[in-house]
Amino acid sequence: MKQASIESLYREIVLLSDTERNSLYNRIKQDFYQNNEIIAYTTNGEALTLEQYRKRINAGIEQCIRAESIGLKELTKELGYHYADL
């Protein structure tokens, strides 16, 4: 597939009807906001977008693959809980 130049892309957008152009703008705007809306929060209250959330999930998966994770007993000890209480 040939990559369109900025000029040819601009020409194509200019040739669209008002309805088609508005539809295109709305789809671009919707996609932008969907990718930048807050979908989760960290335990510290930091807001995460979908992209940030996915990066954190993938980083966690990579840690597990490299065996850099800890067990439940170790985690509860770090958090100050007693494993038996859970």
C-alpha positions in Angstrom: 0.0 0.0 0.0 1.4 3.4 -1.0 1.8 5.9 1.8 -0.1 9.1 1.1 1.8 12.4 1.2 0.5 15.2 3.4 -0.5 17.2 0.3 -2.5 14.4 -1.3 -4.2 13.6 2.0 -5.1 17.3 2.4 -6.5 17.3 -1.2 -8.6 14.2 -0.4 -10.0 15.8 2.7 -10.8 19.1 0.9 -12.7 17.1 -1.8 -15.0 15.5 0.8 -18.5 16.7 1.2 -19.3 18.7 4.4 -21.1 15.6 5.8 -18.2 13.3 5.0 -15.7 15.8 6.4 -17.7 16.2 9.6 -17.9 12.4 9.9 -14.2 12.0 9.5 -13.4 14.7 12.1 -15.8 13.1 14.6 -14.2 9.7 14.2 -10.7 11.2 14.7 -11.9 13.1 17.7 -13.7 10.1 19.2 -10.6 7.9 18.7 -8.4 10.5 20.3 -10.6 10.9 23.4 -11.0 7.1 23.8 -7.3 6.6 23.9 -6.8 9.5 26.3 -9.7 9.0 28.7 -9.0 7.8 32.2 -9.9 4.2 32.7 -8.1 3.2 35.9 -6.3 4.5 38.9 -3.1 3.2 40.6 -3.1 2.4 44.3 -1.6 5.8 44.8 -4.5 7.5 43.0 -2.6 8.2 39.8 -5.0 8.4 36.8 -4.2 6.0 33.9 -5.2 6.2 30.3 -5.8 3.0 28.3 -2.3 3.2 26.8 -0.7 3.7 30.3 -2.8 0.9 31.8 -1.8 -1.5 29.0 1.9 -0.6 29.4 1.7 -1.4 33.2 0.0 -4.7 32.5 2.6 -5.7 29.9 5.4 -4.7 32.3 3.8 -7.0 34.9 3.6 -9.8 32.5 7.2 -9.3 31.6 8.2 -9.4 35.2 6.4 -12.7 35.7 8.1 -14.2 32.6 11.5 -13.1 34.0 10.5 -14.7 37.4 10.7 -11.3 39.1 7.4 -11.6 40.9 6.9 -12.5 44.6 4.5 -14.9 46.2 1.4 -14.1 48.2 3.1 -14.8 51.5 5.9 -12.4 50.7 3.5 -9.8 49.5 1.4 -9.9 52.6 4.5 -9.6 54.7 5.6 -6.5 52.7 2.1 -5.0 53.2 2.1 -5.7 57.0 -0.6 -8.4 56.9 -0.4 -11.9 58.3 -0.9 -14.5 55.6 -3.1 -16.7 57.9 -5.5 -13.7 58.4 -6.3 -13.6 54.7 
